[in-house]
Amino acid sequence: MTPVILVTFAGRQKRMEILTKYIRKAINDGIIDEWHIWDFTRSSQDNEWVTREFGPARYMRPEAPYQLKGTVAPRSSFRTNAKIDHDLHIAVLPNGEAENYFEIVVGGWVNTHSVLRTVKPSELDNFANRGEAAVIWSKSTPGVLSPSQPNQVVLSVDSAGIPTLQVNGVIVGTWPELNLSSGASVMVRGGWGADLELCDVNAPVRRYVGNPNEKLPYWQAYDYYAKRLEKFSSAVFLKCDDDIVYLDIEKLNEFIEFRRANPNYFVVSANVVNNGVCAYFQQLGGALPDELGHFERPPGGFGGSLWLSAERATQLHDFFLEKNDKHLPLPNKVVEWKERQSINFISWLGKDLLHMALPKGDDEYALTVDLPTFLDRPTAIYADFTVSHLSFGPQEQGLDVDRLINAYDALTSSRL
C-alpha cells in the first residue's frame, strides 16, 4: 500500500475552517488516506477548536499537556496501546464533584518505579508542583514499560469501584482506597523526556501534539516521520499551511500521481496563489496581467514585493476570486527550480524521510535549498494543480482577512 498522508501544522481556526472542508471531501473521495494535524496552536481558543475538531491524539511530545483518551467504569475497562520508554502518566478524573484527581505514573524514575498520587485539578498540567503532590502508593516496577513494542495498558474497576492497573499482562497495582464506582475520565501524557504514541489511534484524521510555546516547532514533525522511515517509506506526503483557502480538488489526484511518478524531484510544489516564486512564473506564463503590477523573481526565491505587501496580496486574491477559470498557466507544465521557495503546499516521497531528520530551525530552507543541493535533486512547481494561500506574516497588517475568508468560503461552497 502506498498511502497518501497530508500533514498540516495547525491551527488558526478562522483560517483553517475552509481547508478542513476541502480535505474532508478529499478523504471521503479516497484521494487522501490520512490527515495528520500537528497541534502547534498558540492560543487556548485555537487549541480547544483543534482538539474538538480533529479528534483523538495519536502522538504527543514530552511537554505536551494531558490529552483525553477514554473512560473507565465498573462495566467497561480503559485500554490503550502506548509506545513509550518511561514515565507514562495516566490521570483519572472521577465523575461528579471531585476535589482531587488521581495520577498514576508508570515506569517513572528511568522505568524503575510507579506511584499513585492525588493532584489538584488546577495543577494537572503543572509538573513543577509534582513534588508537593500527595503520594498514596509507591512500588518498585523495574522494566515495567517495554521500549521495543506498544505497551498493553488496561485499567479496570470492579463492582465495588476499586481500580486495578495492568501493563503487558502484569498487575502493577490495585487501590482499594479509590472509589470509581461512578466511573471516571482518563487522560494520558508522557513527560520527563519521554514522548508518547498511542498506537491504537488509527482514525483517518488524528492529532499530533507538539511541545507548547516552542519557537520554530516544525522540526518535531519531521523528526517523528524520519524516525519511522520503515513505516512511512512507501507513502506520498503532502504538506500544506493551515491557511490554504482554495484547493483545486479535481486536480489533486493528478498532482499526487505526478509526485509519485517523478522521484527525481526532492519536493514538488503546487501552483500557489500568493507565493512570490509562483507569481513570478504565473506572470511569465501570461496568467497575471500587467495591470496587477510587476511580480519580480524574488531574490534567492525569498521575500520580494508580494511577500511584503498587503495591497499586492489583496489585488492578487481579488483577481483570482473574480476569475472564472481558476487555472493559472506557467511557462511550462512543470517548472524546475533550484532556489528557495515558500512551502505553502508541497509534496515529498516517504523514502526521502531517510534525509529528513531536520534540526530545529528553518524547515523551508532545509527542504528547498539545503537538501536539494546536497542531494543534487531539483525541486519543481506543478502548473496544473492550483491552491490559494491566504497570507504571509508581513502582509497581515492592512489585509482584510475577514472579507477574503468570506469570499473564499463562498467559492468553496460553490465548488463543493
Secondary structure as GFF3:
##gff-version 3
##sequence-region A 1 416
A	DSSP	beta_strand	4	10	.	.	.	ID=ss1
A	DSSP	alpha_helix	13	28	.	.	.	ID=ss2
A	DSSP	beta_strand	34	39	.	.	.	ID=ss3
A	DSSP	alpha_helix	44	53	.	.	.	ID=ss4
A	DSSP	beta_strand	57	60	.	.	.	ID=ss5
A	DSSP	beta_strand	67	72	.	.	.	ID=ss6
A	DSSP	beta_strand	78	83	.	.	.	ID=ss7
A	DSSP	beta_strand	88	94	.	.	.	ID=ss8
A	DSSP	beta_strand	101	107	.	.	.	ID=ss9
A	DSSP	alpha_helix	108	111	.	.	.	ID=ss10
A	DSSP	beta_strand	113	119	.	.	.	ID=ss11
A	DSSP	three_ten_helix	121	123	.	.	.	ID=ss12
A	DSSP	three_ten_helix	127	132	.	.	.	ID=ss13
A	DSSP	beta_strand	134	140	.	.	.	ID=ss14
A	DSSP	beta_strand	151	157	.	.	.	ID=ss15
A	DSSP	beta_strand	163	167	.	.	.	ID=ss16
A	DSSP	beta_strand	170	174	.	.	.	ID=ss17
A	DSSP	beta_strand	184	189	.	.	.	ID=ss18
A	DSSP	beta_strand	196	198	.	.	.	ID=ss19
A	DSSP	beta_strand	205	209	.	.	.	ID=ss20
A	DSSP	alpha_helix	219	226	.	.	.	ID=ss21
A	DSSP	alpha_helix	229	232	.	.	.	ID=ss22
A	DSSP	beta_strand	236	240	.	.	.	ID=ss23
A	DSSP	beta_strand	244	247	.	.	.	ID=ss24
A	DSSP	alpha_helix	249	261	.	.	.	ID=ss25
A	DSSP	beta_strand	268	273	.	.	.	ID=ss26
A	DSSP	alpha_helix	276	284	.	.	.	ID=ss27
A	DSSP	three_ten_helix	290	292	.	.	.	ID=ss28
A	DSSP	three_ten_helix	299	301	.	.	.	ID=ss29
A	DSSP	alpha_helix	305	308	.	.	.	ID=ss30
A	DSSP	alpha_helix	310	322	.	.	.	ID=ss31
A	DSSP	beta_strand	334	337	.	.	.	ID=ss32
A	DSSP	beta_strand	345	349	.	.	.	ID=ss33
A	DSSP	three_ten_helix	350	355	.	.	.	ID=ss34
A	DSSP	alpha_helix	363	365	.	.	.	ID=ss35
A	DSSP	pi_helix	366	370	.	.	.	ID=ss36
A	DSSP	alpha_helix	371	375	.	.	.	ID=ss37
A	DSSP	beta_strand	379	389	.	.	.	ID=ss38
A	DSSP	three_ten_helix	393	395	.	.	.	ID=ss39
A	DSSP	alpha_helix	401	415	.	.	.	ID=ss40
###
